[in-house]
Amino acid sequence: MWVEQTGLTQIDTKVRYGAAAEVDRLLQDLLAGPASPATVPVGCPTCRRDLVRQSLAVGALFVSACPSGHGAWLSPEVAESLRALVDTRVTTHRQRRLTVIGVGAVLSMLVFAIWTSLTGRDVPAPHRPAPETVAPATPVAPALPAAASAAGDRVDNAALSEVHWPERRWPGARPIPLKESRIDVHEELLYLDQLLGVLAAGISNRLNMEGVLAVPRAPERYGALYEVYRGRQEEVLDRLRRLQVPARLQPVHEQVVRATEQQIAFYGDFARAKAVDAATDLRRLLSHPALREQNGALLDAWGRVRQLYPDLDTATREAIYYHLCGFDTV
């Protein structure tokens, strides 16, 4: 069943602070529908972005969460587990409170897991992924956090300079497990492994440029540091163009190259706008043609990968997805 993010948040709030009767009513509203089909949808019904499988820290429960925060798909097993928690509530007030707390923990973890997968940060054990991962409190949140937060690193964005351009990683962007991967055409596996290595360098440059634009600087410094980014990202572009691309993956490769070209163009305009008006941020530029073209190209590349490999193992699928996601500016 599909559960809207607002519904999850409301349940969580009532469990924490509401009366038991209100909690019961909200839970019944949430779980009143018929059992959901066994097939998990691959995309969000609102934005059509691919759902991200998110394990929960409660038993073996998981959800398939929208990376834009529109909600999550609960598998039949998760839905039945929640139903069981509600159905087993007993008559005594004390037992009812214990069950409410149990359901509240599940729903709290659900809200937290979705929030983390949408903000894009890594989180310590007790405490957005992935960024490197999605499991961390990282998600691609509507507010678009600073690069350091998104990458879960400790880089001081104010210190970025021509001589300080650190290597940074995107949560979840791990290498393809070569021996376990279901891609059994050697040339294609080799290409994808090399592609992700190049994208990792591109992600690092992108996060640094995002960091450059995230903090106040003298106007001329935005342009100067953009040149550092541009030089390094053009090296990434050159590496992409020199890869040996299998015929089946040529359309994927073309979209990645196109996205790289548009990203370089977009950050140039962003840096110039920032030098003129320090209040300029990514939200103001969401309609920029180069930004939209970059995002569309990467989404198209991912869609083509899914069509070519419909039965990908989870580790390979997530490795490719998170590299494309981390390379995208939005």
RODO-2510 file (C-alpha; in nm, 4 decimals, decimal comma):
residues 330
     n   res          X          Y          Z
     1     m     0,0000     0,0000     0,0000
     2     w     0,1140     0,3574    -0,0683
     3     v     0,1440     0,5807     0,2390
     4     e     0,1842     0,9551     0,1941
     5     q     0,4657     1,1235     0,3857
     6     t     0,2179     1,3564     0,5579
     7     g     0,0222     1,0564     0,6840
     8     l     0,3330     0,8987     0,8293
     9     t     0,4299     1,2203     1,0021
    10     q     0,0798     1,2627     1,1477
    11     i     0,0794     0,9091     1,2845
    12     d     0,4221     0,9604     1,4369
    13     t     0,3096     1,2827     1,6035
    14     k    -0,0035     1,1239     1,7491
    15     v     0,1899     0,8246     1,8781
    16     r     0,4330     1,0538     2,0546
    17     y     0,1931     1,3137     2,1900
    18     g    -0,1693     1,2197     2,1178
    19     a    -0,4297     1,0313     2,3151
    20     a    -0,4577     0,6552     2,2720
    21     a    -0,7992     0,6878     2,1063
    22     e    -0,6581     0,9248     1,8428
    23     v    -0,3726     0,6848     1,7734
    24     d    -0,6149     0,3964     1,7279
    25     r    -0,8280     0,5953     1,4869
    26     l    -0,5321     0,7079     1,2755
    27     l    -0,3896     0,3579     1,2601
    28     q    -0,7227     0,2149     1,1551
    29     d    -0,7524     0,4796     0,8817
    30     l    -0,4046     0,3927     0,7564
    31     l    -0,4544     0,0173     0,7605
    32     a    -0,8211    -0,0024     0,6717
    33     g    -0,7661    -0,0770     0,3040
    34     p    -0,7415    -0,4252     0,1525
    35     a    -0,4114    -0,6064     0,1399
    36     s    -0,1829    -0,4656    -0,1261
    37     p    -0,0662    -0,6695    -0,4247
    38     a     0,2587    -0,8582    -0,3967
    39     t     0,4297    -0,6640    -0,6757
    40     v     0,6140    -0,3586    -0,5486
    41     p     0,5893    -0,0566    -0,7817
    42     v     0,9144     0,0732    -0,9234
    43     g     0,8229     0,4418    -0,9262
    44     c     0,6579     0,7089    -0,7153
    45     p     0,2998     0,7744    -0,8313
    46     t     0,3553     1,1488    -0,7874
    47     c     0,6959     1,2246    -0,9441
    48     r     0,7670     0,8908    -1,1193
    49     r     1,1172     0,8723    -0,9724
    50     d     1,2450     0,5240    -0,8917
    51     l     1,1696     0,4072    -0,5400
    52     v     1,4582     0,3229    -0,3095
    53     r     1,4404     0,0080    -0,0960
    54     q     1,4976     0,1138     0,2642
    55     s     1,5543    -0,1391     0,5400
    56     l     1,4156    -0,0473     0,8779
    57     a     1,5769    -0,0997     1,2138
    58     v     1,2711    -0,2867     1,3369
    59     g     1,2744    -0,6581     1,2678
    60     a     1,2970    -0,7367     0,8952
    61     l     1,0639    -0,4591     0,7870
    62     f     1,1397    -0,2367     0,4898
    63     v     0,9712     0,0168     0,2662
    64     s     1,0242     0,1373    -0,0884
    65     a     1,0619     0,5125    -0,0452
    66     c     1,0260     0,7978    -0,2913
    67     p     1,3601     0,9882    -0,3013
    68     s     1,1665     1,3164    -0,3301
    69     g     0,9696     1,2685    -0,0089
    70     h     0,6246     1,1936    -0,1466
    71     g     0,5765     0,8784     0,0592
    72     a     0,6569     0,5106     0,0624
    73     w     0,5259     0,1734    -0,0486
    74     l     0,4700    -0,0756     0,2311
    75     s     0,5011    -0,4376     0,1263
    76     p     0,2208    -0,6779     0,2222
    77     e     0,4436    -0,8170     0,4952
    78     v     0,5019    -0,4754     0,6516
    79     a     0,1330    -0,3878     0,6269
    80     e     0,0352    -0,7156     0,7920
    81     s     0,2945    -0,6643     1,0646
    82     l     0,1397    -0,3270     1,1442
    83     r    -0,2075    -0,4773     1,1331
    84     a    -0,0953    -0,7466     1,3748
    85     l     0,0382    -0,4861     1,6146
    86     v    -0,2975    -0,3127     1,6119
    87     d    -0,5085    -0,6305     1,6274
    88     t    -0,3233    -0,7698     1,9263
    89     r    -0,3976    -0,4693     2,1436
    90     v    -0,5683    -0,5926     2,4563
    91     t    -0,8307    -0,4350     2,6712
    92     t    -0,6265    -0,3081     2,9626
    93     h    -0,5002     0,0484     2,9409
    94     r    -0,1469    -0,0542     3,0215
    95     q    -0,1310    -0,3150     2,7443
    96     r    -0,2850    -0,0705     2,4986
    97     r    -0,0138     0,1833     2,5805
    98     l     0,2582    -0,0757     2,5297
    99     t     0,1231    -0,1679     2,1872
   100     v     0,0881     0,1985     2,0867
   101     i     0,4508     0,2535     2,1807
   102     g     0,5482    -0,0471     1,9700
   103     v     0,3565     0,0765     1,6692
   104     g     0,4954     0,4234     1,7285
   105     a     0,8488     0,2874     1,7162
   106     v     0,7822     0,1179     1,3821
   107     l     0,6241     0,4275     1,2335
   108     s     0,8899     0,6551     1,3786
   109     m     1,1589     0,4432     1,2167
   110     l     0,9614     0,4487     0,8935
   111     v     0,9416     0,8285     0,8912
   112     f     1,3070     0,8540     0,9906
   113     a     1,4173     0,6064     0,7235
   114     i     1,2294     0,7921     0,4500
   115     w     1,3590     1,1277     0,5708
   116     t     1,7131     0,9944     0,5727
   117     s     1,6822     0,8497     0,2233
   118     l     1,5526     1,1875     0,1022
   119     t     1,8028     1,4210     0,2659
   120     g     2,1152     1,2476     0,1433
   121     r     2,3242     1,2326     0,4623
   122     d     2,5115     0,9575     0,6384
   123     v     2,4197     0,9209     1,0012
   124     p     2,6051     0,7668     1,2909
   125     a     2,4618     0,4559     1,4470
   126     p     2,2478     0,6257     1,7152
   127     h     2,1722     0,9207     1,5388
   128     r     2,0552     1,2254     0,5159
   129     p     2,2729     0,8662     0,2801
   130     a     2,3392     0,8320     0,1335
   131     p     2,3625     0,9188     0,0314
   132     e     2,6151     0,6719     0,1039
   133     t     2,3251     0,5813     0,1335
   134     v     1,9853     0,6092     0,1736
   135     a     1,9785     0,4378     0,4950
   136     p     2,1517     0,7227     0,6658
   137     a     1,9722     1,0324     0,7377
   138     t     2,0427     1,1577     0,3968
   139     p     1,7801     1,2010     0,1566
   140     v     1,7330     1,4123    -0,1277
   141     a     1,5333     1,6552     0,0637
   142     p     1,3297     1,9382    -0,0734
   143     a     1,5639     2,1857     0,0978
   144     l     1,8761     2,0687    -0,0866
   145     p     2,1387     2,0648     0,1913
   146     a     2,4940     2,1874     0,1601
   147     a     2,7374     1,9573    -0,0141
   148     a     2,9271     1,8685     0,3006
   149     s     2,6066     1,7570     0,4659
   150     a     2,4945     1,5666     0,1589
   151     a     2,8212     1,3810     0,1368
   152     g     2,8384     1,3153     0,5084
   153     d     3,1983     1,4380     0,5210
   154     r     3,3835     1,6894     0,7339
   155     v     3,5067     1,9233     0,4620
   156     d     3,5119     2,2918     0,5512
   157     n     3,3547     2,4527     0,2459
   158     a     3,4981     2,7913     0,3397
   159     a     3,8498     2,6473     0,3040
   160     l     3,8051     2,5258    -0,0544
   161     s     4,0633     2,6867    -0,2816
   162     e     4,2910     2,6344    -0,5783
   163     v     4,5231     2,4284    -0,3573
   164     h     4,2574     2,2646    -0,1389
   165     w     4,0166     2,0619    -0,3523
   166     p     3,9582     1,7439    -0,1481
   167     e     3,8300     1,4108    -0,2691
   168     r     3,4713     1,3539    -0,1574
   169     r     3,2289     1,0653    -0,1790
   170     w     2,8551     1,0287    -0,2218
   171     p     2,6762     0,7978     0,0225
   172     g     2,5779     0,4719    -0,1414
   173     a     2,8055     0,5204    -0,4445
   174     r     2,9956     0,1961    -0,3952
   175     p     3,1750    -0,0085    -0,6633
   176     i     2,9954    -0,2835    -0,8511
   177     p     3,0541    -0,6242    -0,6831
   178     l     3,2252    -0,7800    -0,9838
   179     k     3,1979    -1,1457    -0,8849
   180     e     2,8405    -1,1252    -0,7573
   181     s     2,6973    -0,8990    -1,0282
   182     r     2,4367    -1,0470    -1,2614
   183     i     2,5830    -0,8598    -1,5569
   184     d     2,7415    -1,1548    -1,7343
   185     v     2,8706    -0,9827    -2,0505
   186     h     3,2332    -0,9059    -1,9725
   187     e     3,2632    -0,5969    -2,1937
   188     e     2,9511    -0,4425    -2,0399
   189     l     3,0599    -0,5153    -1,6833
   190     l     3,4040    -0,3683    -1,7559
   191     y     3,2539    -0,0532    -1,9054
   192     l     3,0110     0,0039    -1,6184
   193     d     3,2841    -0,0495    -1,3609
   194     q     3,5064     0,2055    -1,5381
   195     l     3,2139     0,4459    -1,5810
   196     l     3,1416     0,4473    -1,2089
   197     g     3,5080     0,5153    -1,1374
   198     v     3,4983     0,8228    -1,3616
   199     l     3,1671     0,9345    -1,2134
   200     a     3,3134     0,9093    -0,8637
   201     a     3,5717     1,1735    -0,9619
   202     g     3,2949     1,3832    -1,1161
   203     i     3,0871     1,3552    -0,8004
   204     s     3,3793     1,4779    -0,5927
   205     n     3,4242     1,7823    -0,8171
   206     r     3,0517     1,8542    -0,8122
   207     l     3,0352     1,8404    -0,4329
   208     n     3,3307     2,0754    -0,4048
   209     m     3,1709     2,3231    -0,6457
   210     e     2,8479     2,2982    -0,4523
   211     g     3,0513     2,3743    -0,1400
   212     v     3,2122     2,6748    -0,3097
   213     l     2,8676     2,8201    -0,3757
   214     a     2,7312     2,7334    -0,0322
   215     v     2,9292     2,9861     0,1744
   216     p     2,9910     3,3629     0,1516
   217     r     3,3002     3,4678    -0,0463
   218     a     3,4378     3,7727    -0,2224
   219     p     3,2467     3,7952    -0,5538
   220     e     3,5543     3,7288    -0,7667
   221     r     3,6309     3,4072    -0,5776
   222     y     3,3225     3,2314    -0,7140
   223     g     3,4535     3,2716    -1,0677
   224     a     3,8078     3,1777    -0,9741
   225     l     3,7013     2,8570    -0,8007
   226     y     3,4609     2,7722    -1,0813
   227     e     3,7662     2,7623    -1,3079
   228     v     3,9197     2,5034    -1,0750
   229     y     3,6018     2,2966    -1,0976
   230     r     3,5734     2,3451    -1,4751
   231     g     3,9297     2,2307    -1,5382
   232     r     3,8855     1,9180    -1,3295
   233     q     3,5390     1,8358    -1,4623
   234     e     3,6610     1,8742    -1,8201
   235     e     3,9219     1,6105    -1,7363
   236     v     3,6333     1,3885    -1,6241
   237     l     3,4561     1,4631    -1,9512
   238     d     3,7680     1,3678    -2,1464
   239     r     3,7951     1,0397    -1,9540
   240     l     3,4312     0,9638    -2,0335
   241     r     3,4872     1,0247    -2,4036
   242     r     3,7855     0,7871    -2,4064
   243     l     3,5998     0,4912    -2,2561
   244     q     3,5401     0,1860    -2,4744
   245     v     3,1608     0,1637    -2,4839
   246     p     2,9748    -0,1583    -2,5757
   247     a     2,7132    -0,1043    -2,8455
   248     r     2,4172    -0,1797    -2,6173
   249     l     2,5344     0,0805    -2,3655
   250     q     2,6137     0,3573    -2,6146
   251     p     2,2803     0,5387    -2,5541
   252     v     2,3466     0,5329    -2,1779
   253     h     2,6974     0,6687    -2,2292
   254     e     2,5796     0,9486    -2,4562
   255     q     2,3379     1,0695    -2,1907
   256     v     2,6081     1,0691    -1,9202
   257     v     2,8411     1,2715    -2,1461
   258     r     2,5590     1,5143    -2,2228
   259     a     2,4810     1,5525    -1,8517
   260     t     2,8472     1,6306    -1,7784
   261     e     2,8601     1,9001    -2,0445
   262     q     2,5423     2,0598    -1,9130
   263     q     2,6607     2,0438    -1,5517
   264     i     2,9771     2,2373    -1,6409
   265     a     2,7690     2,4995    -1,8214
   266     f     2,5204     2,5278    -1,5358
   267     y     2,7786     2,5831    -1,2636
   268     g     2,9394     2,8557    -1,4756
   269     d     2,6123     3,0479    -1,4838
   270     f     2,5529     2,9730    -1,1159
   271     a     2,8948     3,1140    -1,0184
   272     r     2,8406     3,4291    -1,2251
   273     a     2,4954     3,4831    -1,0738
   274     k     2,6359     3,4293    -0,7251
   275     a     2,9054     3,6923    -0,7841
   276     v     2,6364     3,9450    -0,8735
   277     d     2,3896     3,8515    -0,5978
   278     a     2,5189     3,6581    -0,2983
   279     a     2,1636     3,5475    -0,2147
   280     t     2,1441     3,3374    -0,5320
   281     d     2,0954     2,9709    -0,4491
   282     l     2,0069     2,6498    -0,6297
   283     r     1,6359     2,6952    -0,5682
   284     r     1,6387     3,0175    -0,7725
   285     l     1,7962     2,8349    -1,0653
   286     l     1,5830     2,5206    -1,0769
   287     s     1,4358     2,6250    -1,4110
   288     h     1,7782     2,6815    -1,5701
   289     p     1,7849     2,4969    -1,9069
   290     a     2,1243     2,3345    -1,8463
   291     l     2,0191     2,2109    -1,5035
   292     r     1,6994     2,0619    -1,6412
   293     e     1,8828     1,9018    -1,9327
   294     q     2,1453     1,7506    -1,7022
   295     n     1,8809     1,6024    -1,4743
   296     g     1,6788     1,4693    -1,7674
   297     a     1,9840     1,3073    -1,9252
   298     l     2,0785     1,1221    -1,6067
   299     l     1,7215     1,0063    -1,5510
   300     d     1,7150     0,8801    -1,9080
   301     a     2,0465     0,6990    -1,8587
   302     w     1,9119     0,5259    -1,5493
   303     g     1,5903     0,4312    -1,7258
   304     r     1,7896     0,2712    -2,0069
   305     v     2,0014     0,0749    -1,7595
   306     r     1,6861    -0,0622    -1,5991
   307     q     1,5487    -0,1641    -1,9380
   308     l     1,8703    -0,3413    -2,0352
   309     y     1,9067    -0,5209    -1,7014
   310     p     1,5589    -0,5787    -1,5539
   311     d     1,6858    -0,8480    -1,3160
   312     l     1,9896    -0,6724    -1,1733
   313     d     2,1090    -0,7822    -0,8326
   314     t     2,0518    -0,5230    -0,5609
   315     a     2,4190    -0,4369    -0,5064
   316     t     2,4873    -0,3680    -0,8756
   317     r     2,1608    -0,1805    -0,9155
   318     e     2,2320     0,0458    -0,6189
   319     a     2,5941     0,1035    -0,7225
   320     i     2,4858     0,2375    -1,0627
   321     y     2,1867     0,4281    -0,9252
   322     y     2,3757     0,6091    -0,6501
   323     h     2,6591     0,7150    -0,8788
   324     l     2,4104     0,8677    -1,1218
   325     c     2,2193     1,0231    -0,8329
   326     g     2,5345     1,1676    -0,6736
   327     f     2,6476     1,3129    -1,0055
   328     d     2,3160     1,4933    -1,0530
   329     t     2,2999     1,8517    -0,9263
   330     v     1,9388     1,8062    -0,8068
***
